Amino acid sequence: MTKRKRKTEIQDAFDAIAGFRDLVDETFEKLTGKSIAAWLKEFQQRPRE
């Protein structure tokens, strides 16, 4: 039988994922000058040739 994870363990995992997401977003913004969300919106609006 599998052991159920406690809420704190699950919350720790989500916190780690959120921290990684923030790190990636900050790094992308430093490299490009734009957030990932802004870049995706701009990329989405480009007309196709």
Helices and strands as residue ranges (DSSP letters): H 7-32, H 36-44
